[in-house]
């Protein structure tokens, strides 16, 4: 491949050389700490001189380490280690490692030599003598995982060696070529159909303008390139992302590129690459600009020069202000090593820039380089987006769940659920069919995106009594309760179900990793003797929901006499069971769910996920079992009046305003946020209520609710109810306007030009006594 570059001298273009006045923006070589869950195998690429620090949950814990060179051969000596055992495959989820060994030419059928690292309370420090790949495992058997009481988490910290070369992300496959686009320049290049282009932000917060032309059309004299208007119209959003809406189109609506992976998720498709005129009108004549760079770089292909080039502006953070409708911008969200990977759907001529703008926040005020890799067509690359537990946490790429092998033949409609791909709907039944199956028969749903934490130790109850809003002292063994975590202002941090598996052992199933951080912080502040085990992706789970769910589970559930039997489980009861008989796969079984119907949830090891899925589907065949996706679940949970994060509860909304006061026990001696909630409970200003709409129009989240000309509330969730045969909404209303039967209006078209009449009612909309779930 030939690359044509524009070789401007960036420091002699008539403006001041950028200086690193904002040192906090560029963080390419800091240590990265990752938490290792039970049974998890962590892969870490190492270069010579890199350091690994291993720290366990307590004295006596042990990790297993396997190390390989680029050819898939064992290389423990590169970390100064000697093998003392084989990697215990029954105590870790090893499938990814076996696949990696095979792909890299090793023998995956042979035993895997490993070193057992016994952790004594002090970090174990290892230094790489060569370029290798390390795999670290926190061993645990499947029973420990499902039944509680696993060894806990370890922390693995990687510190890259000091280097003057850029720290690029690991290769995605077999590269055909790669090159760096130096700051303030552009480079054009050719790719063949099927090849993958990876555009990498080397140091973070650096915009890279990009466009592509159909090479065959260029040969015929037609300049058919990516068209931003056609693309936005076809994908119905500002920027295509991995999934169904993932393509860039030309003006004839022919797809040119398929977005496969995107680790940033914030880009611009509204404007042009920067232009000479744009700098001139702000007092910087002669400033190097991307449009001129693009023209010069593409000239060798006979492409006509333009003073302004429309482009996809990767890593440029823009948005449309919802009030002024102005296009806004600020520093990019991209971090060092963030990238976009796209598969060419035609032979293409492409151009990439490293934007020179140093007078706006576009490039973090400090333009840097962009790196481009071209991968061969046979490179296997799954769809993925980036996920971070919090803004400064290490990035992980979205994974397929443990049930994906069974889900993928049934649907291609997946969406990110935290760090996993979760099915949205199944075309064989459709969202409405899935809804009625849950109402009338039984459904199965992959809910593995839930977060699970085991809290163990003599002070576990003390910690949870402080952290949650219900009285944990009243929670019996083999029982669970829906509860909240709040901050000091009474704002809901997270909701979830807390199960008690033993006097000093609890399992918290929730929606956010912030729960785990809150528990860790409180435990340290209070000096408690307790461990918080983050189960991360080690415990996938299924929801079995609907009136036939108990009949299904009777066919496959085996329980020992010392734990509750299936038919003894009341609402929010929990037990431990096995598949079919005493030798079957272990799992935790709870009578819980998010549908308002009779339902159960199964929590198991990844190693047993497919066997459990197959057993559930086989046993459910006579009851008409139907897989269910997130779209149908959302309809059912709204009908059931169940709260969702960033809808009913959100920053600035306390537990009572979120409609979750039933989960707050103000008679408890103390818990975080109690004082604020006591005050707010005495004089509530807003409450959560239902709205019945006499039409099929479904208002959007955030739609204003009016009494005459005055806004008195806001819609938090809405759907079209198949059971009620009209639209319904959950809304947060001022108490003066929240009486049942009150007539209000939901504003559309800027809240003024169109109104939907609505009648205030209680929630749930269906089965207000929860008789279905209690049946």
PyMOL commands that set and color helices and strands:
alter all, ss='L'
color gray80, all
select helices_A, chain A and resi 10-12+23-25+76-79+89-91+95-103+142-147+215-219+228-235+276-280+290-301+361-363+404-407+430-440+460-467+472-474+514-526+536-538+549-554+566-568+606-623+630-639+661-663+674-682+735-737+771-774
alter helices_A, ss='H'
color red, helices_A
select strands_A, chain A and resi 4-5+32-36+41-46+51-55+62-68+85-86+113-118+124-127+132-137+154-159+175-181+186-191+196-201+208-214+247-249+255-262+312-314+318-320+327-329+339-344+348-353+370-375+384-387+396-397+399-400+414-417+420-423+443-446+451-456+479-486+492-502+505-510+531-534+541-545+557-558+574-579+586-590+599-604+626-627+686-693+704-707+710-721+726-734+743-748+754-761
alter strands_A, ss='S'
color yellow, strands_A
deselect
rebuild
show_as cartoon
